[in-house]
């Protein structure tokens, strides 16, 4: 079983390249069509989709500890839908999402 820190690191790795991150869907195929992140057939993911893909769970069903770490790192409430809305906000950048993962990973060290 993976620790929360290992899950966050693996999820960040999924979207490390800008073309592997998306908005407006948990995950997408290379064609741009929405995909189910838990199925493993996606080519890019949002912040929540990347975590759910790593965990192998249904989209949006985040572990409470991971949800709290990401929410705190993003400065928002601790709900998966709020993290998704934060990811999808107009003007949100790939760099901001990676920085949020970095803060959550650092917080996992002290948890």
N, C-alpha and C positions, 0 to 999 in steps of 0.2 A: 504494500500500500504506500502511495506517495504522500509525503508531507505537504502541507500547504505551500511551503516555500518551493519545493520541487515542482508542484503543479503550476505555480506562478512563473517559474523559470521556463518550464516547458511551453506554457501558453505564450509567453513573451517571444520565445524562439519561433513559434508558428507565424507571428506577424512581424518579425524583425525587419523584413524587406517591405518597403511601402506598398508594393503591388500585392502583398499578402494580407493587407488590412482592408476592411470595408466598412461602410456605413449603410444604414437602412435595411440590414438583414443580419441575422446571426452569422451566416456564411453564404458564400457564392461559388458557383462553378466558374471556370475560366471564361465562359461565355457571358458572365454577368448575371445569369439566372440565380435566384435564391436557392440555397441548398441546406439540408439539415446537417448542422455541424457534428452531431453525435454519430452520424452514419459513416463519416470518414471519407466522403467523396467530394469534399469542398476543396477549393483552391485558395480562398482567402476568408478571413474571419473578422468579426468585430471583437471587442475586448471580452465580452461575455461568451461569444461563440468559440473563441480560442480556448477559454477555460473549460467550457463544457465538452469540447472535442477532446482535450487532454484527459478529462475525467471520465469520458464515455457515458455522459448522462444526458438527459433531455435538455434541450436548449432552455436557458433561463432558470434552471433548478440548481443554483449555486449552493455550495456548502456555506454555512453561516459564517465560519471563520474567514474564508476566502472573500466572501461578499463584504464583510466588515473591513478587511485589509484593503481591498480595491476602493471601497467607498471612502474610507478615511484618506487614502492616497489621492483621491480625486476631489476631496472636500465636499462630498455630497451625502445624502441619506443612505442607509445600508439596505437597499433593496435592489435586486437584479434589474428590475425595470428602470430604476433611476440610473444605474450604471450604463444601461443600454441607451437611455436618452442622452446621457452625458457624451457617450461615444458618438452618437448620431447628430449632436448639435451642429448647426451650421458654423463653419469656420474652425471646427475641431481639427487638429492636425495629427498626423501619424506620430510626430515627435512628442506631442503631449500625451498620447496614449502610451508610448514606450516609457516616458518619464513617470507616468502613473504606475506602470508595472514596476519600474525601478524602485520607487518609494515603497510600494507594497512589499517587494522582496526584501528591502532593507528593514522594514518593520517586522517582517517574519523572523529576522535574525534576533530581534530583541523580545519576541513574543514567548 
